[in-house]
Amino acid sequence: MIPPLDDLAGDWLGRGDLAHLPSLRNQWGQAHVNDDLTSLSWLAMPPYSGGYHTGVLRVDGRTVRADRLRWAPWGVRRAGAAGDLAVETDTRLGYEQHAAYWRTRLVNRGAEPVAVTVEQELFAPIAHSDVDWGWLYGTPWSAGHHHDYYTTERIRAEVLADAPRHAHLLAADPRRLRLGSPRIPGIQRDEDTAPMLLETELPDHSTADSGRTRAPSVLASVRAITALPETGRPTIVAGVFELAGRTAERRLEPVALGPGAVLRFEVRPAADGETGVILTHGNHPDSVQFGLADGRPWLRVAGELVVAERPLRAGQWHRLAARITGDGAELSVDGVPVAWTQPWWGAQRWTSTVDDGVVVVDDRRSPAVSAYGFAAAPDELVLHGGGAVARWFVTVEPDAAVELGVVLAVSRDRARSVTAAAAAAARFDEAVAAVADRWRATWTSAFTPGNAEFSGHLPTLTGAPAGLARTYYLGALLAIYLRNTGVSPIGPVFLTGGPRLGPTTTFFWDQSEWVHTAALLEPAGLRAWILAALAQPYDHCHSFDTRNLLPVGNHYAANDHALFRTVQGYVGVTGDVELLGEKAGDATVLDHLRAMAYRPRQRRAAFGAGVLVDLGRDPWELLECVPNYRDAVVSFNAGYAGMLRALAVLLRRLDPDLAEEAARADTDADELTAAVLGQYAGGGRWRIAHPEGDETIGHVLDFVFVAAELAEDLTPAMRDEMVRFVADHLLDGDWMRALSPDDPVAPRSDRPDHGAAGAFGAWPGATAYGLTRLGRPDLAVGLLSRLHAAASGAVWGQAMEAVGGGRFRVAERGVANRDSNAGVAATEAILAGLFGLHAGFAGPSHRPPAPGTGTLHNVRTTL
């Protein structure tokens, strides 16, 4: 029997125990809960995306803080207190619906009746878009549609304020002043040696259909640039700067703008009616930026835009200035204030009306129509700019409770939105319960042969130690939780992460971490995904938007290995050799495998022995935050050696006439394997080959690739030393560290996914699999039996950070994802490692399970 889904729901956790608050998902979309009791941010249910937040709950005018939270697959409960009232909310996204549900329960713990005013904000800053669904996807703002990560996070941090402010305008980090044509927001390559911790900038991982293009420079002269902080010394940039072309760009020194700061300068337009950008503070989506539109000055900051009425005169010097505070941003021209930003919650882009007791919010810039319905009609309903405020005047008797219910429904059609919201509100309890019931049914289907929900099923595990079983099923739940049935034309897909990122995006690398599990659960979906993925320019991107099938991001060195192993695992599990002859883009799947496996011939290093593959000098293609992990690293070279051997097996299986090509692949693999083993530094560590010489590093990635691909080539001493290194330097209590804390580069790699502060969600599972390959299933069982304790009351995230004493939690810093499908590698390690269900091009293999791991039932017969 599988455990009931309710048993995998998290426990109540105090806010102080959580770095990263829980997410919401519904198989169509995702959202993030905030520190209050009701608001949601990062709401995305493609083709709908939400900006800002959905509104907070106040009791007698005070925002109630979430002191405790509890996650379940179907929703998140938040609890706090308002005097003698215990206030608890339950927030859910409607299963496979463009809808959200809020239940609020107030319980009187005192001895006297309590009369209060309960006030719920009803914001729906939601837009409809068929484009811009990259990893950094577009969200709606008053003045546009773009991804603005840090602005949204500042808004989330502000939800506990009793009165809203313009906190999203206040970016205080130092940024370079840039004159002229601004760069598209993304990685700032000003200091190549700086650690890549992603604290205040992000790569532009958007899709080509986002419409983000580099704006032109004005033709003008600029001088007297001054940044005046509210406290401290001003920054003055001397000189006159000429912007003589539309692509002109000048980088100046970094300055910080905090609350109350003023940024000012003088500009002399070259001609009347000039249009373009004058100055930008940084190159971030929320940057303070000045420009001209037909000669009229404008100020843009954090999704807000204000424009002066009068144009500047050509050939004359004019003084422009911006003052940014928590009350707004002010644009002044020649010492006179001329324009101010308006509250985002006011009637700018969105307008609200009431239709038969339902609050309707229309987006002026897209077809999105949102409607709020109520299980119990509010005593007072007040339109509030782009939303409304619902008020209930309630008296709660001692030990009694009062419940309120709110429904949000979104569509392109006003009548449909109103009808859906009203109908769900009228049967509120039933509708809310149905969400959990649908999740429970989906969970059961995932382990039922011949079910109607999935194209396959997962084995059932019985008789295993309790910790190992919980990890196995928690990994399976993570796969189901990240599964989306509504975003992609290719069918069900397993999204990589979120909810602050990627509501349609899948990364090649992350998917490969649990290919056998995916092929067992959703073989039809994985097959379609493989064909779509191989049709992408995977030698230039790291992922793709599954909605519009567009590439996303920079290249990852892991792509070849990831895609090769995904195809291999799928074919091995399903026996679907016919896939190899199908076209993916301009080539067959088999031709893609050949191209990926033969890459070592094309990219041999011009240094060292000239055998290893040179992966290049850009850390963003390898481990991002480990600055020296580049050039000829051991991990992916070991991966290529394994790929060549697997290709040789496949070629012999497909056609005896390919024996000569297969032999050449084996020869290449042996040569590359010898070169990899030559990089062994002793003590379980490996050397990176650089043009300037070798460098030793202690990173988990080298361990997992060598153990997975070259275990049989290692000497007994190397095996023992590798295991000892992992056990002594990387494993830590419930989780592990990606980089040994004593590594020289560790201080410059303080990210909790790839550095010494923690480890990426996939790597404990991959490490456990490596331990089984090196003959230590006992250590693998111990590690896998503990992993469930690190999930922060939900499922594992992208980055799991150490908090001391062997305890770990899902990290938030460094723009980490709350959810990450890579964590399913723990389930993969149990199936493929402990139970030996590892399938390759030679066909399925089934080694005897490790002792004391229980029994698998309903394993698909091809395995």
N, C-alpha and C positions, 0 to 999 in steps of 0.2 A: 504494500500500500504506500502511496505517496503521502507526504505530510499535508495536512490541510493548508491552504494558502494563508489562512489567518495566522498559522503558527510562524510564518516567515515575516509577518509584519513586525515592525520595530517596537521597542519598548518606549515608554515616555522618557525623554531625555531633557535635562535642564539646558537652557540656552547657553550656559557657560561651557557645556560639554561639546558643543557643536561649533566648528569653524564654518562649515558650509551647511546652510539650511537646506531642507529637503526640496525635492522637485515634485511636480505633478505630470502625469502622462495619461493618454487615453487611446493609444494606438493610431491617433490622427495628429496629435500635437503635444505640446509641452508648455510648462510654465514653472516659475520659481516663486516660492512663498517668501514673505518678508518678515521683519521683526515685529510687526503688529499682528493683529488677529485675523485680518481678512484680505489685505491687499495682495495682488499678484503682479509680478513683473516678468518681463521676457515671455509674455504670452504669445505663442506662435502655433497656429493651426492652419498650415498652408491650404489655400492661398491667403489666409488672414494672418496678419502680424500686429502685435500691440506695442505701443510705446508707453513711456512714463509708468503709471501703475493704475490699478483698477479702483482704488479707494480704500480708506481705512475705516475702522469701527471706533466710535467714541461713545463713552458713557458719561453723561453729564458734562459734555464738552471736552473730556480728557481722552486722549488716545490710550487704548489698553495695550500694554506690552505683552508679547508672547514670552512667558517665563519658561514654559515647557512645550515640547513638540513631540508628536508621534506620527511616524510615516507608515503608510500601508500602500500596496500597489495601486489601490483605487483612490487614494486621497491622503490629505495631511490634516491632522488635528492640532490645533494650537490652543493653549490655555493660559489665562492670566487672571488677574484680580482687579476689581474696582470696589474698594472698601470691603463690605461684607459679601459682595457678590463674587462668586466664582464664575468666570466667563470662559466658555469653551466654544470653539468653532470647528467645523468640519468642512473642508473645501475639496471639491472633486471636479474633475473634467468629465463631461458626459462621454461614455464609452463610444468611440467612433461617432462622435457628434462635434459640431462646432458650438459647444455649450459648456458652461461652468455652473456649479451649484455651491451655495454657501448655507450651512445651517449654523445658527448662533443659539447657544443655550446659556441662560443665566440662572444660577442656583443661589439662593439666599442661605448663607451659612450662619447668619446671625439670629438673634432672638426676637427681632422686631421686623415688621414689614419694611421693605425698601422701595421707595418710589424714585424712578430714574427716567431720564430721557436717553434712549438708545438711538444713536445717529450713525447711519451707514452712508458713506460716500459712494456714488455710483458713476464712476468714470469708465468710458469705453473709447480710449484713443486708439482705435483699431482701423486698419486699412486693408484693402484688398490689393494684391499684387500677383501677377503671373510671372514676374521676373525677380531677379536679385535674391536668389535663395542659396547663396554660398555659405561657407563656414561662418563668415561674418555676413549675416543676412541683413537685408534692409528692414528697418523699423520706422514707423511714422513719427515725424516731429512736426511742430507747427509750421516750420519753413522747409519741409522736404521729407525725403525718404532715404535714409542711409543708416548704416550700423554705427552706433555711438556707445561703445561699451562702458567707458568710464563715466559718461554722463548718466547713463541709466543706473549705474551702481551708486552714484551720489544721490540720485532720487530715492533709491531703495533705502539708503542709510538715513534718509530724512523722514521716513514714514512715522516715526515715533513723535515727531513734533506735534504739538497740539494745534498749531496753525501752520499751514503750508508756507514754504518760502521758495525762493528761486535758487536753491542750493546747487542745482545742476549747472549753474553758470560759473561756479567757483572752482577752477582748476588751479591748484597752487604749486604744482611741480615746476622746476626750471625747464624752460624750452627755448630753443634757438629762435631768435627773430629772423624772419625770412622776408625779403623784399621781392616783389614781382610774382611771377607765375608759381603757384604753390604746388608742391608735390602731392600726388594722391596719398591720402593718409595711409601710413604703413610703417615698416621698419625704418627707423632713422639710422642711416649709415654714416653718421657724423663721426662716431667714435667706434671704430671697428674692434677695438680691444675691450670695450666695456662688457661686463657680464650680461648675458641675454636672459634676464629674469622676468621680462614681460611685465614690469611693474606699471609703466605708464605708456606703453605703446604696443601695438599689435601689427602683425603683417596684414597686408590688404588681401586677405583670403576671400575675396568676393568673386562672383562669376562675371563673365564677359558681358552679360546682358544687364548688368547693374546700372549702366549709364554713367559710371563715374569716370570722368575725363579730366585731364589737367586744364585748369582754367588759364586764360591768357593774362599776361601782365598788362597793367596800364602803361601808357607812354607818359612818363612824368619824371620829375626830380623830387627827391625826398631828403629831408634834413631834420636836425634837431629831434632825434628820436629819444624819448625819455620814458622810463618806467618808474613810476612813483609808488612804492609799496605804502601801505597804511602806516607801518612802522619800519624803521630802518633807513638805510641810505638809498637815494635814488640811483638808477643806472642810466647813464647818459652816453649815447653813441655819437661820437663826433664825426663830422664830414658830411659832404653832399653826395648822394648816390643817384646816378642816372639810370633810369629804366628805359632803354632805347629800343627794345624789341619785344614782341609779344611773348617770347620764350625767356625773357630776361629773368634771372634769379640771382639774388645775393644772400649769402648766409652770414649772419652776424652772431654776436655772442649770446649765450643763454641768459635769460632773465626769468625771475619768478614773479607771478602775479597772484597775490592772495586777496582775501576779502577786503574791499575798499580800495584796491589798487587802481591807479590811473595809468593808461598807456596813451601817450600822445606823440605827435610828430607834425611836421609841416610838409605839405605836398604842393607841387606846381604842375598842373596838367599841361601836356604839350599841345593839346587842342581841345576845343569845345566838344562836348558829347562823348568824352572818353568812356570806355567800358573795359573793366578788368580788375585784377587784384593789385592792391598796393602793398599791404603788409599782413603777415600771418605770424601769430605767436605759436611756433611749433609746426607740426604737420599732422595734427590729430583731428578727428571728426569734431571735437568740441573746441577747437582752437578759436581764440579771438582773431577775427579777420576783418580787415578794412578793404573796401573797394569802391569803384564807381560804376554806375549803370546809367548810360547816357549822360554822364557828367554828375549825376546825383550821388552823393556819398551814402554808403551803406555800412552797417556793422552786423556781422554774423558771429554768433557764439552759441555752442551747445544746442543746435537745432532751432534757435530763434534768430530772426532777421528783422532789422529795422532799417528804413530808408528815409533819408532827408527829402524834403519837398523841392528844394532849390538846387540847381546844379552849381558846381564850381566853375569859376572863370579860368579860361586858359591863360597861361603866362603870368598868373598871379599866385603868390604864396598864400596858402590857406592852412589854418591850424585845425587838425582833427584830433579828437580825443575820445576815449571810452573809459567810463568808470563802472566797475563791476562790483556789485554787493549782493547780499542775500535778498535784497528787495528788487533786484533787476539790474539791467545794463542800460547805461545812458550814453547816447552818441551826442557829441557837441561839435559844432563847426564855428570856427573863429570865436571861441569862448562862449557861445550861446548854445544851451541844450536844445536839440531839435527833434530827438526821437528817443523812445524808451521801449524796452521789451514789455510785453504783457504777460500776466500769469499763464502758465501752460494749461491750467485747469479752467481758464476762462474761455469764452466763445471766440476762438480764433479759427481753427481748422474744423472743429467739430461743433455741431449744434444739437440741442436737445429739445424734445417736445414730449408731451404726455398723450398717449393714445389709449383710451379706455382703461386707465389705471396702470398702463405699462409705460415705462420711460424708454423713449426711442432716441438713439444717438446716431446722427448721420455724419458721414465723412464727406466733406465738400470736394475732396481731391481723389476719391476712389468710390466704387460702388458699395463699399461696406456699410451695412446697417446693423446696429446692435440694439438689443432690446432687453430691458430688465423687467422681470415679473416677480410677484410677491406671493408667498404662501399665505401670509396674513397682511392685509392691506395696511400700509403705513397710516398713522394718524395725521401725518403732515408730509407732503411731498413738494419740495422746492427745487425748481430748476436752477442749476448752478453752472452757468456758462456752457461748457462742453459736456456737462453731465447733470447730475441732480444729487440732492441729499434727501434720504428717506428717514423720517423720525417716528419712533414709537414711544408713547408715554405709558410706561408699564409700572405696575406695583407687584413686587415679588414677595410672597408670604414666606415666613420662616420654613426652611427645609423644602420649599416648593421650587418649581422651575418654570421658566417661560422660554418658549422656543420661537425663533423667527427663521424664515426661509427666503432666500433670494436666488433667482435664476437669471443667467445671462445667455442669450441665444444670438448667434451671428449668422448673417447670410447676405446675399446680394439683393434680396427682395424684402421690402419693408413689411408687407403683409405676412410673409413667411416668418420673419423674425419675431413679429408681434405674436403671431399665433403660436409659435413654438415656445416662446417664453411664458405666455399665459397658460398654455396647456400643461407644461411641466410644473408650473407653480401650483396649478389646481390639484395636482396629484403629487405633491412635492415629496412626501415620505416614500411613496412607491418609486418615484423616479430616482431618488438618491440611492435607495436600496438596490435598484436594478444595476447601478454602476458596479457595485461590489459583486453582485451575483454574476455579472458578465465576466468580470475578471476571474472569479472562481471557476467558471465553466471553461474559460480559455486555459487556465492552469491544468485542469483535469485533462483537457484534450491533448495537451502537449505530451502526455505520457500514455495516450490511448492509441493503439494501432488502428488504422482506418478511420481516424477522426475526421470531422468535416472542417476543422479550423486550419490545420497545418497539412502540408503535403507529405509529412513524415511524422515521426514521434521520437521521443527520447527514452532510453532504458530506465527502468525503475531500479533503485538501489535499496536492498534490504540487508539487514544483519551487519551493517557497518558501524564503527564507533560513532557516537552521537555527533561529535564535532565534525568528523569527515562527512557524514551524511548531510549535516546542515550546510557545509560548504558546497557540496555537490548540488543540492537543490537551490541554494541561494544563487549560484552561478547560472543555473537553468532559468531561474526567475529573472535574472538580469538580462538574459537574451530575450525573453518574452517582453520584459518591460521596455527594452529599446527597439522592439519590433514595431514597424509602422506599416499599416495597411492602406493608407490613404494618400501618401504624398507622391508616389511614383507610378508612372505608366508601366513599369516592368513588373509590378506586383509587390508583394510584401518585401520590405527591406529592413535590415538591422542597422539603425542609425548609430553613428559612432559615439556621440556624447551629447552634451547639453546640460541644462536647458538654456544657458546663456549664449549658446552657439549652435549652429548646424542642425536646424530642424528638418533638413532633407539630405544631409551630407553623410557619405561613408568614406572612410579612409581605407586604402588598400591594406596597409600594415595591420591595423586593428582587426579587420575582418579575418586575416590569416591566422591570428592567434588562437582561434578556436574553430578551425575549419571542419574537423570531424563532427563536432557537436552541431554545427550549422547544417552540415550535410545530412545528419540523422534527423534533425527537427524539420528543416524546410528545404528539402533537396530541389524542388522546382524553383523556389525563390532564389536559392544560391546559384543555380544554373543560369537563370536570367541575369543575375547580378554579374556573374563572370563574363558573359558576353558583352554586357554594357561596360564593365570596367576595362576590358581589353580593347574596347573601341575608343577609349580615352587616350590622350597623349600622355601615357603614364611615365614617359621619360622626361616630362616637364611639369608634372603636378603631383600632389600627394593624395588627392581625393577627388570626388566628383559629386555634383549636385544630382541626386537621383530623380529629381522632379523634371528638370529640363535637360538632363544628361550633358552637363557642361563641366569642364575641368575646373578644379579649385586649387589655388596655392602653388607653392614652389615644389620642386622635385624632392623626393626622399630617396636616399640611397637604398632603402629597404624594399623599394617597390618590386624589383625583379624577383627577389626571393619570396616576397609576400604573395604575389600573383601566381608564381610558379607553384608554390606549395598549396595555394588554394585550389588550383586546378587539380593538382595531384591528389589532394585529400578528397575532393568531390568525386573524381573518377574512381578512386580506390573504394570509397564507401558505396557508391551507387552502381559501379560497373558500367557507367555510361560512356563507353569509349567513343561513341558516335559524336560526342561533343567536340572531340579533337579535330574533326573534319569540318566543323561549322565555321563560317566567317564571322570574325569580330573586327569591324572596321574593314581594312583592306587586306587582311591576312587571316588564315585559318588559325584556330587555337593552337594547333601543333606548331605552326610557324612562329607564333608568339613565344611558345615555350623554347623553341630553338634560339630565337633572337635573345631571349633573356639569359639562357644558359651560356651562350657563346660570348656574352659581354666581356668576360675576362680577356679574350683575344684582342678586343678593340681598345681596352683601357688599361693595358699593362703599365705599371709604374715605370717612369724613366729614372727611378732611383732604386737603391737596394739591389737585389738580384734580378730585377726586371720581370718578375713573375706575378707578384701580387697585383690585385686590381687597385688602381688609384681612384678613390672615391671623390677626390676633389678637396678644395680648401675651404669650402663654405660650411661652417658648423650647422647652419640651418638645414642642410641636407642630411645630417646625421643625427646628432643628439641635441642640437639647438643650444642648450645651456652649458655644455661641456666644451669649452673653447679649443682644447687640444685634440678632441676626438674627431679627426679628419685625416685626409690623405689615405694611406693604405692601412685600414684598421683590420683587426683579426676577424671580427664578427661576420661581416658580410663576405669576406673572402672565404671563410669556412662555409658560409651559405652557398656561394657559387660552386665550391667543390662538391657539396652535396647535390646541388642541382645538376651538375654535369653527370654524376653517377646515376641519378634518377633518370635523366634523359637517355642515358645508354640503356638502362633497363627497358624503358618505354620503346625505344627504337627496335630493340631485339624482339619485343613482344608484338610490335605492329607488323614487321616485315623482315624476313630473313635477309633480304637484299640490302638492308640497312646496317648489316653487321660491321662493315668497314667504318661507317660514320659513328657507330656506337663504340667501336674500339678507340677511335680518335678521342671521343668524349671521355672515355675512361682514362686514357693517357693524360689528357689535359687535367682531369680531376686529380690524378696521382701527383702530377707536377705541382699543382696548386696546393694540394694537401701538404706536401713536403715543405713548401714555402711557408704555409701557415704554422706548421709545427716548429719551424725554425724561428718563429717569433716568440716562442715560450720563454718567459723571463724567470721561471721558477717560482715556487711559493704560490702557485695557482694564478699568477698574474701573467699578462701578455704585453708584448711591445707593439706600439704603433710605429709604423715606418713613415717617416717624414723625409722630404728632400734633404733636410739639414741633419738627419740622423734619427735613430730610434729613441722612443720614449716609453717608459713603462707606465701602465695604468691598471687599476683594479676595478673594473666595471662589470656589472652583471651581464651586459650584452655579450661580451666575449665568452663568458661561461655558458650562457644558454645556447649560443650558436655552435660552439665547438662541441658541447655535450650532445646536442641534438644531431649534428651532422657527422662528426668525426670521432665518436666514442670508441669505435673499434680500432682506430689508428693511434690511440693514446697508449703510452706505457702505463703499467700499474702505478708507478710512482707519480706520473702526471695526474692520473685519476684521483689518487689519494690526496695530492696537494690541492687540486682544484676543489674537491669536496671540503677539505679543511679550510681553504680560504673563504668559501661561501659560508660555512658554519661559523667561523670565527670573526669574519669581518662584515658580512652582509646581513645574515639572518638576525632578527632582533624581535623577540617576543612574538606578537601576533602578526608581524609583517616582515619587512626587510628594508634595506637601503640599496639604492641602485649603484652607488659609488662608495667605495670604502672611505670612511671618514678620515683615515690617515693618508689618503692620496694627496699629493702636492697640489692638484688642481681643485680639490674639494672646496676651499674657501671662495673660489671664483665660480662655483657651480651650485649655488644654494637654491636650487629649485626642488620642490618635493616630489617630482616625478622622475627626473633623470639624474639628479645629483645625490648628495650625501644626506639630505634632509628627509628622504623617504624613497618611495619607489612607485613607478607607473603601475597601473592596475593589472597589467598582463604579467608582470615579471615574477611575482611569487609562483604563479601557476607554471610559467615557463621554466623557472628554476626547479620546481618540484619535478617536472618532466625530465629535466637534465639530471637530477639526482637519481632518478630511476634508471636512466641510461648509463650512469656511472656505477651502478650496482648498489645504490643506497636507497631502496624504497622505504626503509624505516624512517630515514630523515624526511623523505617526501611525505609520508603519512603524517608525521608530526607537524610539519609545516602546514599541510592542507587542512589538518584538523583544527588549526588555530585561526585561519584566515577570516572566518565569519565574524570574529570578534572585532575586526577593524572597520566594519562597514558603517559606523556612525548611525546605527539605528535604521539603516535602509539597505541600499546596495552599494558596491564599491564605486569609487570615482576614479578619475584620471590620475590624480596625485594623492598619495596617502602619506601623511606627514607624521613624523615621530613626535610624541608629546611627553616622552620620558617613561621609564620603567617598563619598556617593552610594549607600551600602548601606542596605537596609531589611530588616526582619524582622517576622514576625507578633507583634504586641504582646499582652501578657497584662494589663497594668495597665488600670484603668478597666473591668473586667468585660467585656473584649472576648472575642468568640468565636474559638476556634481555627479553625473552619471557617465560611465564609460563602458562600452561593450567589451573592451579588452579584458575586463575582469572575468569574463566567461572562460578565460584561460585556466582558471582553477578547476572548473568542471572538465575542461579538455584534458588537464593533467590526470584527473582521476580516470577518465575513460581510456585515453591513449597511453598513459604512463602506468598507473597502478593496475589497470585491467588489460593493458596491451592491445586495445582496440585501435591499432594504428594501421591505416590502409595506404598503400602507395601504388605506383604504376605496375608493380609486380602482382598486385591483387591484395586482398585483405589479409592481415595477419592477426592472430589471436594468441598472444602469449598467456601463460597461466597468470592469474591475478596475484598480486603481492599478498602475502599472508595477512590475515586479520582485516581485510578490507571489505568483507561482505560478499554479496552476490548481485549480479546484474540480471534483470529479467527483461523480456521483450526486446532483446537486441535484434536489430534487423538482420535477416538471414544472410545478406551479402557479406556481412562481417563474420 
